Amino acid sequence: MLTCVVNLSEGRRADVLAALGAAAGPDLLDLHADPHHHRSVLTLAGEAAPRAVATVAVGAIDLRRHTGVHPRMGAVDVVPFVATGTTTGEEALAARDRFIAWVAGELRVPAFRYGAHPDGRAGSSLPEVRRTAHGSRRPDAGPAHPHPTAGAVAVGARPPLVAYNVWLAEPDLAAARRLAASVRGPAVRALGLAVGDRAQVSMNLVDPLTVGPAAAYDLVAARAPVAGAELVGLLPAAVLAAIPAARWPELDLAEDRTLESRLARRPAIS
């Protein structure tokens, strides 16, 4: 099954979040919203739901009025397609490129590609796209300039990753930034953020079978007192299985928060 983890620049308005979830219909596997990040992460099945969700998001989100601690370049900020189960990486790449053509043509939102090229050549990473979009990097499709209200979108194809936050016991942004820099590496992308009156190390675990939630939590906890952790979205069952079940509550993990469990519960489409 092909899945897609759409990151949107909306995490506060309940009516908009409800409309986004309704647009996905039975293909919505999970919706995680954060008002401080002003961001939501929708885990979706297939290719139809990401297009339906993007259409609603572009109509409802105006970046000119957007405030939030998480970096963003678009209303529909990041659209990664993920090969799950027997789906191949080539199928994810093809879905990515179909979405790029669609969002540029139908919604007139400039699209930037990240991840491998269809011919197998290494492509740009998401951080590289964020740094250079509309500067040295031109869109891969769509208008040359950002959409007036929706900005631009980064569309990728990637293996599964885990989005994971660790809360510090003290509301020290400088410490969070130092910690993020110290844990950052090939398997971990990290930012230190002020989230409300708290501080957070926000991480993408890009190789979660090497550095998973338990290891990420321990990397931060070894350097500073922590107040808890937060899983954003879902995680692969194999990543959960590698962690002792006794630690799951401490790490904000559970069996029903795996991608596979949500796919198994997805209603059959007649």
Rosetta blueprint (number, residue, H / E / L):
1 M L
2 L E
3 T E
4 C E
5 V E
6 V E
7 N E
8 L E
9 S L
10 E L
11 G L
12 R L
13 R L
14 A H
15 D H
16 V H
17 L H
18 A H
19 A H
20 L H
21 G H
22 A H
23 A H
24 A H
25 G H
26 P H
27 D H
28 L E
29 L E
30 D E
31 L E
32 H E
33 A E
34 D E
35 P L
36 H L
37 H L
38 H L
39 R E
40 S E
41 V E
42 L E
43 T E
44 L E
45 A E
46 G L
47 E L
48 A H
49 A H
50 P H
51 R H
52 A H
53 V H
54 A H
55 T H
56 V H
57 A H
58 V H
59 G H
60 A H
61 I L
62 D L
63 L H
64 R H
65 R H
66 H L
67 T L
68 G L
69 V L
70 H L
71 P L
72 R L
73 M L
74 G E
75 A L
76 V E
77 D E
78 V E
79 V E
80 P E
81 F E
82 V E
83 A E
84 T L
85 G L
86 T L
87 T L
88 T L
89 G H
90 E H
91 E H
92 A H
93 L H
94 A H
95 A H
96 R H
97 D H
98 R H
99 F H
100 I H
101 A H
102 W H
103 V H
104 A H
105 G H
106 E H
107 L L
108 R L
109 V L
110 P L
111 A E
112 F E
113 R E
114 Y E
115 G L
116 A L
117 H L
118 P L
119 D L
120 G L
121 R L
122 A L
123 G L
124 S L
125 S L
126 L H
127 P H
128 E H
129 V H
130 R H
131 R H
132 T H
133 A E
134 H L
135 G L
136 S L
137 R E
138 R L
139 P L
140 D L
141 A E
142 G L
143 P L
144 A L
145 H L
146 P L
147 H E
148 P L
149 T L
150 A L
151 G E
152 A L
153 V E
154 A E
155 V E
156 G E
157 A E
158 R E
159 P L
160 P L
161 L L
162 V E
163 A E
164 Y E
165 N E
166 V E
167 W E
168 L E
169 A L
170 E L
171 P L
172 D L
173 L H
174 A H
175 A H
176 A H
177 R H
178 R H
179 L H
180 A H
181 A H
182 S H
183 V H
184 R L
185 G E
186 P L
187 A L
188 V E
189 R E
190 A E
191 L E
192 G E
193 L E
194 A E
195 V E
196 G L
197 D L
198 R E
199 A E
200 Q E
201 V E
202 S E
203 M E
204 N E
205 L E
206 V L
207 D L
208 P L
209 L L
210 T L
211 V L
212 G L
213 P H
214 A H
215 A H
216 A H
217 Y H
218 D H
219 L H
220 V H
221 A H
222 A L
223 R L
224 A L
225 P L
226 V E
227 A E
228 G E
229 A E
230 E E
231 L E
232 V E
233 G L
234 L L
235 L E
236 P L
237 A H
238 A H
239 V H
240 L H
241 A H
242 A L
243 I L
244 P L
245 A H
246 A H
247 R H
248 W H
249 P H
250 E H
251 L H
252 D L
253 L L
254 A L
255 E H
256 D H
257 R H
258 T E
259 L H
260 E H
261 S H
262 R H
263 L H
264 A H
265 R H
266 R L
267 P L
268 A L
269 I L
270 S L
